[in-house]
């Protein structure tokens, strides 16, 4: 072929688009990853940005866990699709010890991250998806990628943005009227973006309704071991075990999100056994098995050694005290904020300052995100990313990156906190300057917006 013909052929080839499904064309990078990349880029360029847009523990993982990974780094063989036996045994023993939830290792499936397993479950289950508004950013795209419709459950501030029986019933009726087939309810507790957790009474109420209607609950409990001091965790699986799929992982409580290891506990029933077989089949075609070294390291993490117990207690208190301090400061100056019970998020509602924000041409949560980045140099994530009505001036803020610079600084801060005689009073301007600077900036913003200043 001559050069001219080759060029012409190549040109024709590039003019033809790669055929994509319509819903694929609408998908973009996850908003949480987008804001993380944007904030890091601005910081690298020298901008004085305080990064509160990404939820990722900055603490180095426990030394014993790192050593367990190193010890097993040479394991390169494929393991069982469902996960190694010892890990699945340790998982069920952990849930029995911590929640009183009884399961068999045969009910457990291990995957390369809880995110992949959530998608696999949504993909394999029948019916459309019910999501509380707001919800973690990946649930809706995963449902759409699976060819399912999403029906939003309206929540309110008074119930900490958690779904109620009445709101769930209303959404189910609306979904059916619209020709939908709502059968899957996704719950996240403690919640991302709000930090709120299901109360036992609320969980029982929803569990009763789900049993009456035959709904399957996907309970994403990735933050359950990061409960704030004085707060207790309650799983809907304790009220509705026959219809609840428990999702967990190591990402948050021992700070190894990049290791990508998660698990699910499937109900003990004939339908549950069928789902395990389906997930094994799907996993065998997509991920083969979770990474071998990570699985063996997770065996150590879930064997309940004192080091892991102390690490989880210390970091949970650390996240709790810092997040609580920000929450109380925002409440004090006039923001509406649901009380966080776990994790490292707050979800302030800026509507008390709507008049002042409107004068700055801020009418949506996305505009609010941009405004805070430009004027306060604070990176947060708009409520719209979580399915919230864009006109609701809500924003998710994460405390996990604050005052966490180099690995050496983080280790020193964590060691000082662990050794403090009174951890509740350890969080001061001297050792947490970024956190207090954030509080100062929001105090100034509230004052400026109240008196009409730009």
ZIURPE-V68660 format. One record per backbone hydrogen bond with DSSP energy under -1.0 kcal/mol. NH is the residue of the N-H (numbers start at 1). CO is the residue of the C=O. E is the energy in kcal/mol with one decimal. If there is no record, write none. Layout:
nh: <NH;NH>
co: <CO;CO>
e: <E;E>
This chain:
nh: <6;7;8;9;10;11;12;13;14;15;25;27;34;35;36;37;38;39;40;41;42;43;44;45;46;47;49;50;52;66;67;68;69;70;71;72;73;75;83;88;89;90;91;92;93;94;95;96;97;98;99;101;107;108;109;110;111;113;117;118;119;120;121;122;123;124;125;128;129;130;131;133;135;139;142;143;144;145;146;147;148;151;153;160;161;162;168;169;170;171;172;173;174;175;176;177;178;179;180;183;184;185;186;187;189;191;195;203;204;205;206;207;208;209;210;211;212;213;214;215;216;217;218;219;220;221;224;226;228;231;238;239;240;243;245;246;247;248;250;254;256;259;260;262;263;264;265;266;269;273;274;275;276;277;278;279;280;281;282;283;284;286;287;288;289;295;296;297;298;299;300;301;302;303;309;310;311;312;313;314;315;316;317;318;319;320;321;322;323;324;325;326;327;328;329;330;331;332;333;334;335;336;341;342;343;346;349;350;353;354;357;358;359;360;361;362;365;368;369;370;371;372;373;374;375;376;378;379;381;383;385;386;387;388;392;394;395;396;397;398;399;404;410;411;412;413;414;415;416;417;418;419;425;426;428;432;436;437;438;439;440;441;442;443;444;445;446;447;448;449;450;451;453>
co: <2;3;4;5;6;7;8;9;10;11;21;24;30;31;32;33;34;35;36;37;38;39;40;41;43;42;47;377;379;62;63;64;65;66;67;68;70;72;80;84;85;86;87;88;89;90;91;92;93;94;95;95;104;105;264;82;262;111;113;114;115;116;117;118;119;120;121;181;149;184;151;153;386;136;138;139;140;141;142;144;143;129;131;157;156;159;164;165;166;167;168;169;170;171;172;173;174;176;175;128;128;216;130;218;220;196;191;199;200;201;202;203;204;205;206;207;208;209;210;210;183;243;185;245;187;247;221;223;341;228;235;236;236;240;217;265;219;263;261;250;250;256;257;111;248;109;246;107;267;269;270;271;272;273;274;275;276;277;278;279;280;282;283;283;287;291;292;293;294;295;296;297;298;300;305;306;307;308;309;310;311;312;313;314;315;316;317;318;319;320;321;322;323;324;325;326;327;328;329;331;330;349;195;195;226;397;336;393;350;351;353;354;355;357;358;357;390;364;365;366;367;368;369;370;371;372;372;50;396;394;382;383;384;383;389;392;348;381;346;52;344;401;406;407;408;409;410;411;412;413;414;415;422;423;426;428;432;433;434;435;436;437;438;439;440;441;442;443;444;445;446;447;448>
e: <-2.8;-2.5;-2.4;-3.0;-2.9;-2.5;-2.6;-2.2;-2.0;-1.0;-1.7;-1.2;-2.6;-2.6;-1.6;-2.4;-2.3;-2.6;-2.3;-2.0;-2.1;-2.4;-2.4;-1.4;-1.6;-2.4;-2.1;-3.0;-1.8;-1.9;-2.5;-1.9;-1.9;-2.5;-2.6;-1.1;-1.2;-1.8;-1.0;-2.1;-2.3;-2.3;-2.3;-1.9;-2.0;-2.1;-2.0;-2.0;-2.2;-2.6;-2.1;-1.8;-2.6;-1.6;-2.2;-1.8;-2.8;-2.4;-1.4;-2.6;-1.9;-2.3;-2.5;-2.5;-2.5;-1.8;-2.0;-3.2;-2.6;-3.4;-2.2;-2.4;-2.8;-1.2;-2.1;-2.1;-2.5;-2.9;-1.2;-1.7;-2.6;-2.7;-3.4;-2.2;-2.9;-1.9;-2.4;-2.6;-2.2;-2.0;-2.3;-2.3;-2.2;-2.7;-2.3;-2.1;-1.5;-1.6;-3.2;-2.0;-2.2;-2.9;-2.2;-2.6;-1.6;-3.2;-2.7;-2.7;-2.3;-2.1;-2.4;-2.7;-2.3;-1.7;-2.8;-2.1;-2.2;-2.2;-1.2;-2.0;-2.9;-2.9;-2.9;-2.6;-3.1;-2.3;-1.6;-2.2;-2.9;-2.5;-1.6;-1.4;-2.4;-1.1;-3.2;-2.1;-2.4;-2.7;-1.5;-1.1;-1.2;-1.7;-1.3;-2.5;-2.7;-2.3;-2.2;-2.8;-1.4;-2.7;-2.0;-2.0;-2.4;-2.1;-2.2;-3.0;-2.4;-2.2;-2.7;-3.0;-2.2;-1.3;-1.6;-2.4;-3.5;-1.9;-2.0;-2.1;-2.4;-1.5;-1.1;-1.9;-2.3;-1.7;-2.0;-2.8;-2.2;-2.6;-2.2;-2.7;-2.7;-2.2;-2.1;-2.4;-2.9;-2.6;-3.1;-2.0;-2.7;-2.6;-1.9;-1.9;-2.6;-2.7;-1.9;-2.5;-2.2;-2.2;-1.4;-1.4;-2.4;-1.8;-3.2;-1.8;-2.5;-2.2;-3.2;-3.6;-2.3;-2.1;-2.3;-3.1;-1.4;-1.0;-1.9;-2.4;-2.2;-2.0;-2.3;-2.0;-2.4;-2.6;-1.7;-2.2;-3.1;-1.6;-1.7;-2.5;-2.0;-2.3;-1.3;-1.9;-2.0;-1.8;-2.3;-2.4;-1.6;-3.1;-2.6;-2.1;-2.3;-1.7;-2.4;-2.5;-2.2;-2.5;-2.7;-2.5;-2.5;-2.2;-2.6;-1.8;-1.1;-1.1;-1.3;-2.0;-1.9;-2.0;-2.5;-2.0;-2.3;-2.4;-2.2;-2.3;-2.4;-2.3;-2.6;-2.0;-2.7;-3.0;-1.6;-1.7;-2.0>
